Amino acid sequence: MLAKLQTFFGKEICELLSQYGFVKVRQKGSHVMMQKRTDETTITIPVPNHKQLKSGTLSSIVRQSQLERLIFKVE
């Protein structure tokens, strides 16, 4: 069973992604584009800068980031 994800604000997700090498490259409206470059590829993730992200949106960010799901779980 997958671990339950914590509730996050968009700003908190941006800060968390920053800790793992992502940088803010631009913002259009309420969406912040976070990006991480590796030798093989560039990962770009749109993060809605909303007060509370929906669980499906957060799951998508977790999948796209290629980070471990445990980083985003409830403790």
C-alpha positions, 0 to 999 in steps of 0.5 A: 500500500502506498503511504498517505501523502501529506497536505502541502501548499504550492509554496511548500512543494517548491521549497521541498523540490529546491532541497533536491536540486530543482530551481524555479525557472519561471512563473506564469499566473499561479503556476511556478515551473520548477526544473532540474537538469541532469546529464541525461535529461531535464525534468520540468514540473509545473507547481500550482501556487495554491493554498492546498494542492489536491491529492491527484496534483500532488501525486502527479508532482511526486511521479514527475519529480522522480523523488521517493514518495516517502519524502512527501508522506505524512509522518 
